[in-house]
């Protein structure tokens, strides 16, 4: 197997979608490894415009596409995007789209918190998309996030929501937001779970199988290096690592397996 990582050298608006689209023709597998639905690529294929946010660009060309563990997932946004692209004539099935069961979820109160913080900051706001991505990454590193796999375990959901909402209700009180309606949240998650779990599995295993079969893997960065949380124009950055090294951690593939491109 050989791997190629594509990331922007600036803020992600360098036209890298065109490069990704071109490389997709050569790739067997396309992987998103960081970010959320605040970025993505617009592709024009045979005169049809496809606007992708969470879905890897490979879906448009029928390539095996993987959303890695380094991505935070708004389940409602994901299902909506799948429905939108399907309506454009693209077949998206669990056989060609894999969602890491380790990926953490963006929940409605993450969006509330994101927007409230930006409003409170006023002129000092950093210009987030208010889609809850930053707060979701905070919960991930705080070890209180709900992950995709948890959607299949109602008992785990119960105690994890209790722990998570205890944290967020304290924040919401300070921002004059109402407490989270836990019953409504559980109902919403129960309704969306089957649609999301249809695509969920250990993404690292799929990638390892691709390696064993000498497949070509394209790692699709959604943003540019200057937005990297460690190496970018801090604090005006995104909430994840954008640099090429994140391709390994954000997908579960060993660095040596994602760093060669000799036969592309």
BALOBA-1460 file (C-alpha; in Angstrom, 3 decimals):
// residues 264
<rec num="1" residu="x" x="0.000" y="0.000" z="0.000"/>
<rec num="2" residu="x" x="1.001" y="3.591" z="-0.489"/>
<rec num="3" residu="x" x="-0.486" y="6.659" z="1.124"/>
<rec num="4" residu="x" x="-0.747" y="10.302" z="0.085"/>
<rec num="5" residu="x" x="-1.852" y="13.063" z="2.458"/>
<rec num="6" residu="x" x="-3.333" y="16.283" z="1.072"/>
<rec num="7" residu="x" x="-3.588" y="19.320" z="3.376"/>
<rec num="8" residu="x" x="-3.660" y="23.027" z="2.667"/>
<rec num="9" residu="x" x="-0.478" y="25.029" z="3.152"/>
<rec num="10" residu="x" x="-2.437" y="28.066" z="4.388"/>
<rec num="11" residu="x" x="-6.042" y="28.180" z="5.648"/>
<rec num="12" residu="x" x="-7.528" y="25.486" z="3.445"/>
<rec num="13" residu="x" x="-8.869" y="27.618" z="0.597"/>
<rec num="14" residu="x" x="-6.027" y="26.892" z="-1.805"/>
<rec num="15" residu="x" x="-8.109" y="24.852" z="-4.246"/>
<rec num="16" residu="x" x="-6.971" y="21.546" z="-2.760"/>
<rec num="17" residu="x" x="-10.380" y="20.072" z="-3.575"/>
<rec num="18" residu="x" x="-9.272" y="19.952" z="-7.215"/>
<rec num="19" residu="x" x="-6.112" y="18.068" z="-6.225"/>
<rec num="20" residu="x" x="-8.108" y="15.663" z="-4.071"/>
<rec num="21" residu="x" x="-10.590" y="15.067" z="-6.889"/>
<rec num="22" residu="x" x="-7.753" y="14.365" z="-9.334"/>
<rec num="23" residu="x" x="-5.982" y="12.001" z="-6.952"/>
<rec num="24" residu="x" x="-9.262" y="10.191" z="-6.235"/>
<rec num="25" residu="x" x="-9.021" y="8.724" z="-9.734"/>
<rec num="26" residu="x" x="-5.851" y="6.902" z="-8.686"/>
<rec num="27" residu="x" x="-6.870" y="6.033" z="-5.121"/>
<rec num="28" residu="x" x="-8.597" y="2.890" z="-3.927"/>
<rec num="29" residu="x" x="-9.532" y="4.340" z="-0.530"/>
<rec num="30" residu="x" x="-10.168" y="7.942" z="0.584"/>
<rec num="31" residu="x" x="-9.980" y="8.909" z="4.279"/>
<rec num="32" residu="x" x="-11.093" y="11.978" z="6.246"/>
<rec num="33" residu="x" x="-8.956" y="12.135" z="9.386"/>
<rec num="34" residu="x" x="-9.734" y="15.392" z="11.235"/>
<rec num="35" residu="x" x="-12.201" y="18.252" z="11.623"/>
<rec num="36" residu="x" x="-15.953" y="18.296" z="11.476"/>
<rec num="37" residu="x" x="-18.617" y="19.642" z="9.146"/>
<rec num="38" residu="x" x="-17.126" y="23.130" z="9.218"/>
<rec num="39" residu="x" x="-14.949" y="22.344" z="6.212"/>
<rec num="40" residu="x" x="-14.809" y="20.071" z="3.202"/>
<rec num="41" residu="x" x="-14.627" y="20.246" z="-0.552"/>
<rec num="42" residu="x" x="-16.778" y="21.325" z="-3.475"/>
<rec num="43" residu="x" x="-16.337" y="19.004" z="-6.439"/>
<rec num="44" residu="x" x="-17.546" y="19.372" z="-10.001"/>
<rec num="45" residu="x" x="-17.845" y="15.995" z="-11.718"/>
<rec num="46" residu="x" x="-19.323" y="15.754" z="-15.223"/>
<rec num="47" residu="x" x="-20.868" y="19.180" z="-14.735"/>
<rec num="48" residu="x" x="-22.543" y="18.247" z="-11.426"/>
<rec num="49" residu="x" x="-21.615" y="20.202" z="-8.293"/>
<rec num="50" residu="x" x="-21.200" y="18.218" z="-5.088"/>
<rec num="51" residu="x" x="-20.724" y="20.071" z="-1.808"/>
<rec num="52" residu="x" x="-19.160" y="17.796" z="0.795"/>
<rec num="53" residu="x" x="-18.595" y="18.604" z="4.454"/>
<rec num="54" residu="x" x="-18.185" y="15.307" z="6.318"/>
<rec num="55" residu="x" x="-18.173" y="12.809" z="3.484"/>
<rec num="56" residu="x" x="-14.797" y="12.007" z="1.911"/>
<rec num="57" residu="x" x="-14.513" y="13.032" z="-1.728"/>
<rec num="58" residu="x" x="-14.195" y="9.397" z="-2.753"/>
<rec num="59" residu="x" x="-17.955" y="8.843" z="-2.396"/>
<rec num="60" residu="x" x="-18.584" y="10.796" z="-5.592"/>
<rec num="61" residu="x" x="-16.319" y="8.466" z="-7.565"/>
<rec num="62" residu="x" x="-17.503" y="5.256" z="-5.957"/>
<rec num="63" residu="x" x="-14.304" y="4.690" z="-3.977"/>
<rec num="64" residu="x" x="-14.217" y="3.147" z="-0.511"/>
<rec num="65" residu="x" x="-14.492" y="6.183" z="1.770"/>
<rec num="66" residu="x" x="-13.639" y="6.296" z="5.459"/>
<rec num="67" residu="x" x="-14.459" y="8.857" z="8.145"/>
<rec num="68" residu="x" x="-11.767" y="8.318" z="10.761"/>
<rec num="69" residu="x" x="-11.708" y="8.532" z="14.532"/>
<rec num="70" residu="x" x="-10.080" y="11.984" z="14.370"/>
<rec num="71" residu="x" x="-13.270" y="13.519" z="12.969"/>
<rec num="72" residu="x" x="-16.085" y="14.763" z="15.220"/>
<rec num="73" residu="x" x="-19.500" y="13.777" z="13.914"/>
<rec num="74" residu="x" x="-22.779" y="15.640" z="14.017"/>
<rec num="75" residu="x" x="-25.005" y="12.606" z="13.332"/>
<rec num="76" residu="x" x="-27.865" y="14.701" z="11.999"/>
<rec num="77" residu="x" x="-25.558" y="16.611" z="9.668"/>
<rec num="78" residu="x" x="-24.036" y="13.339" z="8.449"/>
<rec num="79" residu="x" x="-27.385" y="11.737" z="7.658"/>
<rec num="80" residu="x" x="-28.561" y="14.937" z="5.970"/>
<rec num="81" residu="x" x="-25.439" y="15.051" z="3.812"/>
<rec num="82" residu="x" x="-25.807" y="11.392" z="2.833"/>
<rec num="83" residu="x" x="-29.431" y="12.057" z="1.836"/>
<rec num="84" residu="x" x="-28.426" y="15.149" z="-0.162"/>
<rec num="85" residu="x" x="-25.658" y="13.419" z="-2.110"/>
<rec num="86" residu="x" x="-27.833" y="10.344" z="-2.653"/>
<rec num="87" residu="x" x="-30.511" y="12.609" z="-4.144"/>
<rec num="88" residu="x" x="-27.890" y="13.738" z="-6.659"/>
<rec num="89" residu="x" x="-27.608" y="10.188" z="-7.943"/>
<rec num="90" residu="x" x="-24.643" y="8.937" z="-5.894"/>
<rec num="91" residu="x" x="-25.052" y="5.527" z="-4.285"/>
<rec num="92" residu="x" x="-23.803" y="5.584" z="-0.690"/>
<rec num="93" residu="x" x="-23.933" y="2.210" z="1.028"/>
<rec num="94" residu="x" x="-22.298" y="0.722" z="4.142"/>
<rec num="95" residu="x" x="-20.062" y="-1.231" z="1.781"/>
<rec num="96" residu="x" x="-18.498" y="1.943" z="0.388"/>
<rec num="97" residu="x" x="-18.764" y="4.335" z="3.363"/>
<rec num="98" residu="x" x="-17.156" y="3.454" z="6.693"/>
<rec num="99" residu="x" x="-17.625" y="5.567" z="9.811"/>
<rec num="100" residu="x" x="-15.201" y="4.951" z="12.656"/>
<rec num="101" residu="x" x="-17.041" y="3.642" z="15.691"/>
<rec num="102" residu="x" x="-14.475" y="5.542" z="17.797"/>
<rec num="103" residu="x" x="-15.423" y="8.980" z="16.429"/>
<rec num="104" residu="x" x="-16.938" y="11.389" z="18.966"/>
<rec num="105" residu="x" x="-20.324" y="13.014" z="18.495"/>
<rec num="106" residu="x" x="-21.336" y="16.644" z="18.189"/>
<rec num="107" residu="x" x="-24.606" y="17.076" z="20.078"/>
<rec num="108" residu="x" x="-27.135" y="19.937" z="19.983"/>
<rec num="109" residu="x" x="-25.841" y="21.541" z="23.186"/>
<rec num="110" residu="x" x="-22.369" y="21.747" z="21.645"/>
<rec num="111" residu="x" x="-23.828" y="24.064" z="19.010"/>
<rec num="112" residu="x" x="-25.565" y="26.112" z="21.720"/>
<rec num="113" residu="x" x="-22.328" y="26.521" z="23.645"/>
<rec num="114" residu="x" x="-20.341" y="27.433" z="20.541"/>
<rec num="115" residu="x" x="-22.796" y="30.158" z="19.537"/>
<rec num="116" residu="x" x="-23.208" y="31.530" z="23.076"/>
<rec num="117" residu="x" x="-19.466" y="31.840" z="23.591"/>
<rec num="118" residu="x" x="-18.998" y="33.647" z="20.303"/>
<rec num="119" residu="x" x="-21.825" y="36.054" z="21.136"/>
<rec num="120" residu="x" x="-20.409" y="36.692" z="24.614"/>
<rec num="121" residu="x" x="-16.926" y="37.377" z="23.234"/>
<rec num="122" residu="x" x="-18.196" y="40.143" z="20.968"/>
<rec num="123" residu="x" x="-15.345" y="41.828" z="19.118"/>
<rec num="124" residu="x" x="-12.923" y="39.278" z="20.599"/>
<rec num="125" residu="x" x="-14.691" y="36.300" z="19.003"/>
<rec num="126" residu="x" x="-12.522" y="34.011" z="16.899"/>
<rec num="127" residu="x" x="-15.088" y="33.447" z="14.146"/>
<rec num="128" residu="x" x="-16.148" y="29.837" z="14.609"/>
<rec num="129" residu="x" x="-18.856" y="28.341" z="12.406"/>
<rec num="130" residu="x" x="-21.013" y="27.860" z="15.538"/>
<rec num="131" residu="x" x="-21.528" y="24.211" z="14.619"/>
<rec num="132" residu="x" x="-20.331" y="22.850" z="17.957"/>
<rec num="133" residu="x" x="-17.048" y="21.455" z="16.719"/>
<rec num="134" residu="x" x="-14.772" y="23.098" z="19.295"/>
<rec num="135" residu="x" x="-16.925" y="22.125" z="22.303"/>
<rec num="136" residu="x" x="-17.149" y="18.552" z="20.973"/>
<rec num="137" residu="x" x="-13.355" y="18.306" z="20.833"/>
<rec num="138" residu="x" x="-13.226" y="19.715" z="24.370"/>
<rec num="139" residu="x" x="-15.426" y="16.871" z="25.588"/>
<rec num="140" residu="x" x="-13.298" y="14.377" z="23.676"/>
<rec num="141" residu="x" x="-10.079" y="15.382" z="25.416"/>
<rec num="142" residu="x" x="-12.026" y="15.776" z="28.676"/>
<rec num="143" residu="x" x="-12.908" y="12.063" z="28.420"/>
<rec num="144" residu="x" x="-16.619" y="12.634" z="28.683"/>
<rec num="145" residu="x" x="-17.660" y="12.472" z="25.015"/>
<rec num="146" residu="x" x="-20.225" y="10.128" z="23.541"/>
<rec num="147" residu="x" x="-18.768" y="8.113" z="20.686"/>
<rec num="148" residu="x" x="-20.446" y="6.513" z="17.687"/>
<rec num="149" residu="x" x="-20.218" y="3.028" z="19.239"/>
<rec num="150" residu="x" x="-22.139" y="4.252" z="22.297"/>
<rec num="151" residu="x" x="-25.242" y="4.669" z="20.134"/>
<rec num="152" residu="x" x="-25.539" y="0.889" z="20.110"/>
<rec num="153" residu="x" x="-25.508" y="0.684" z="23.919"/>
<rec num="154" residu="x" x="-28.501" y="2.415" z="25.568"/>
<rec num="155" residu="x" x="-27.166" y="1.692" z="29.067"/>
<rec num="156" residu="x" x="-23.872" y="3.384" z="28.291"/>
<rec num="157" residu="x" x="-25.722" y="6.319" z="26.735"/>
<rec num="158" residu="x" x="-27.703" y="6.823" z="29.947"/>
<rec num="159" residu="x" x="-24.781" y="7.285" z="32.332"/>
<rec num="160" residu="x" x="-22.612" y="9.081" z="29.796"/>
<rec num="161" residu="x" x="-25.340" y="11.615" z="29.098"/>
<rec num="162" residu="x" x="-25.786" y="12.127" z="32.833"/>
<rec num="163" residu="x" x="-22.076" y="12.873" z="33.252"/>
<rec num="164" residu="x" x="-21.915" y="15.021" z="30.137"/>
<rec num="165" residu="x" x="-24.990" y="17.116" z="30.880"/>
<rec num="166" residu="x" x="-23.833" y="17.751" z="34.470"/>
<rec num="167" residu="x" x="-20.760" y="19.425" z="32.974"/>
<rec num="168" residu="x" x="-22.655" y="21.343" z="30.302"/>
<rec num="169" residu="x" x="-25.518" y="22.502" z="32.499"/>
<rec num="170" residu="x" x="-22.997" y="24.309" z="34.699"/>
<rec num="171" residu="x" x="-21.610" y="26.066" z="31.631"/>
<rec num="172" residu="x" x="-25.087" y="26.848" z="30.330"/>
<rec num="173" residu="x" x="-26.084" y="28.429" z="33.632"/>
<rec num="174" residu="x" x="-23.192" y="30.851" z="33.361"/>
<rec num="175" residu="x" x="-24.268" y="31.739" z="29.802"/>
<rec num="176" residu="x" x="-27.962" y="32.145" z="30.709"/>
<rec num="177" residu="x" x="-28.976" y="29.100" z="28.689"/>
<rec num="178" residu="x" x="-31.712" y="26.694" z="29.847"/>
<rec num="179" residu="x" x="-30.803" y="23.265" z="31.165"/>
<rec num="180" residu="x" x="-30.530" y="20.432" z="28.656"/>
<rec num="181" residu="x" x="-33.707" y="18.417" z="28.106"/>
<rec num="182" residu="x" x="-32.204" y="14.980" z="28.699"/>
<rec num="183" residu="x" x="-35.342" y="13.037" z="27.741"/>
<rec num="184" residu="x" x="-35.590" y="14.857" z="24.421"/>
<rec num="185" residu="x" x="-31.879" y="14.309" z="23.755"/>
<rec num="186" residu="x" x="-32.151" y="10.575" z="24.404"/>
<rec num="187" residu="x" x="-35.145" y="10.364" z="22.085"/>
<rec num="188" residu="x" x="-33.309" y="12.226" z="19.325"/>
<rec num="189" residu="x" x="-30.287" y="9.946" z="19.664"/>
<rec num="190" residu="x" x="-32.463" y="6.825" z="19.645"/>
<rec num="191" residu="x" x="-34.062" y="7.967" z="16.394"/>
<rec num="192" residu="x" x="-30.824" y="8.841" z="14.589"/>
<rec num="193" residu="x" x="-28.780" y="5.886" z="15.916"/>
<rec num="194" residu="x" x="-29.850" y="3.213" z="13.368"/>
<rec num="195" residu="x" x="-29.095" y="5.532" z="10.452"/>
<rec num="196" residu="x" x="-25.593" y="6.233" z="11.754"/>
<rec num="197" residu="x" x="-24.731" y="2.760" z="13.025"/>
<rec num="198" residu="x" x="-25.393" y="1.300" z="9.572"/>
<rec num="199" residu="x" x="-22.014" y="2.730" z="8.522"/>
<rec num="200" residu="x" x="-20.101" y="2.252" z="11.788"/>
<rec num="201" residu="x" x="-17.278" y="-0.226" z="12.262"/>
<rec num="202" residu="x" x="-13.609" y="-0.233" z="13.336"/>
<rec num="203" residu="x" x="-12.119" y="1.960" z="10.606"/>
<rec num="204" residu="x" x="-8.559" y="1.037" z="11.574"/>
<rec num="205" residu="x" x="-9.309" y="-2.578" z="10.687"/>
<rec num="206" residu="x" x="-10.606" y="-1.636" z="7.248"/>
<rec num="207" residu="x" x="-7.461" y="0.409" z="6.635"/>
<rec num="208" residu="x" x="-5.224" y="-2.392" z="7.835"/>
<rec num="209" residu="x" x="-6.948" y="-4.735" z="5.394"/>
<rec num="210" residu="x" x="-6.339" y="-2.182" z="2.643"/>
<rec num="211" residu="x" x="-2.660" y="-2.187" z="3.565"/>
<rec num="212" residu="x" x="-2.526" y="-5.964" z="3.398"/>
<rec num="213" residu="x" x="-4.061" y="-5.798" z="-0.093"/>
<rec num="214" residu="x" x="-1.566" y="-3.120" z="-1.285"/>
<rec num="215" residu="x" x="-4.285" y="-0.521" z="-1.853"/>
<rec num="216" residu="x" x="-3.608" y="3.136" z="-2.557"/>
<rec num="217" residu="x" x="-4.999" y="5.359" z="0.194"/>
<rec num="218" residu="x" x="-5.655" y="9.084" z="-0.088"/>
<rec num="219" residu="x" x="-5.860" y="10.989" z="3.201"/>
<rec num="220" residu="x" x="-8.031" y="14.046" z="2.645"/>
<rec num="221" residu="x" x="-7.303" y="16.992" z="4.922"/>
<rec num="222" residu="x" x="-10.231" y="19.360" z="5.290"/>
<rec num="223" residu="x" x="-8.287" y="22.505" z="6.190"/>
<rec num="224" residu="x" x="-4.870" y="24.160" z="6.047"/>
<rec num="225" residu="x" x="-1.782" y="24.099" z="8.253"/>
<rec num="226" residu="x" x="-2.312" y="27.645" z="9.516"/>
<rec num="227" residu="x" x="-5.523" y="26.418" z="11.156"/>
<rec num="228" residu="x" x="-3.747" y="23.632" z="13.032"/>
<rec num="229" residu="x" x="-4.383" y="23.934" z="16.780"/>
<rec num="230" residu="x" x="-0.664" y="23.483" z="17.557"/>
<rec num="231" residu="x" x="1.105" y="24.852" z="14.498"/>
<rec num="232" residu="x" x="-1.313" y="27.471" z="13.176"/>
<rec num="233" residu="x" x="-2.130" y="31.118" z="13.891"/>
<rec num="234" residu="x" x="-3.260" y="30.409" z="17.459"/>
<rec num="235" residu="x" x="-5.828" y="31.260" z="18.808"/>
<rec num="236" residu="x" x="-7.384" y="31.815" z="15.386"/>
<rec num="237" residu="x" x="-7.280" y="28.129" z="14.539"/>
<rec num="238" residu="x" x="-9.534" y="25.115" z="14.372"/>
<rec num="239" residu="x" x="-9.845" y="22.616" z="17.241"/>
<rec num="240" residu="x" x="-7.940" y="19.719" z="15.700"/>
<rec num="241" residu="x" x="-4.539" y="18.971" z="14.253"/>
<rec num="242" residu="x" x="-4.532" y="19.587" z="10.528"/>
<rec num="243" residu="x" x="-0.930" y="18.701" z="9.626"/>
<rec num="244" residu="x" x="-0.074" y="15.557" z="7.662"/>
<rec num="245" residu="x" x="1.061" y="13.721" z="10.802"/>
<rec num="246" residu="x" x="-2.538" y="13.690" z="12.023"/>
<rec num="247" residu="x" x="-3.464" y="11.347" z="9.171"/>
<rec num="248" residu="x" x="-2.074" y="8.463" z="11.180"/>
<rec num="249" residu="x" x="-3.594" y="9.310" z="14.562"/>
<rec num="250" residu="x" x="-6.906" y="10.358" z="13.018"/>
<rec num="251" residu="x" x="-7.341" y="7.137" z="11.080"/>
<rec num="252" residu="x" x="-5.634" y="4.460" z="13.175"/>
<rec num="253" residu="x" x="-3.066" y="3.577" z="10.541"/>
<rec num="254" residu="x" x="0.595" y="3.314" z="11.525"/>
<rec num="255" residu="x" x="2.747" y="6.287" z="10.395"/>
<rec num="256" residu="x" x="5.012" y="4.131" z="8.232"/>
<rec num="257" residu="x" x="1.980" y="2.917" z="6.330"/>
<rec num="258" residu="x" x="0.611" y="6.385" z="5.592"/>
<rec num="259" residu="x" x="3.802" y="8.135" z="4.585"/>
<rec num="260" residu="x" x="4.857" y="6.623" z="1.259"/>
<rec num="261" residu="x" x="3.822" y="7.658" z="-2.228"/>
<rec num="262" residu="x" x="6.326" y="5.942" z="-4.517"/>
<rec num="263" residu="x" x="3.811" y="4.297" z="-6.844"/>
<rec num="264" residu="x" x="1.366" y="7.158" z="-7.288"/>
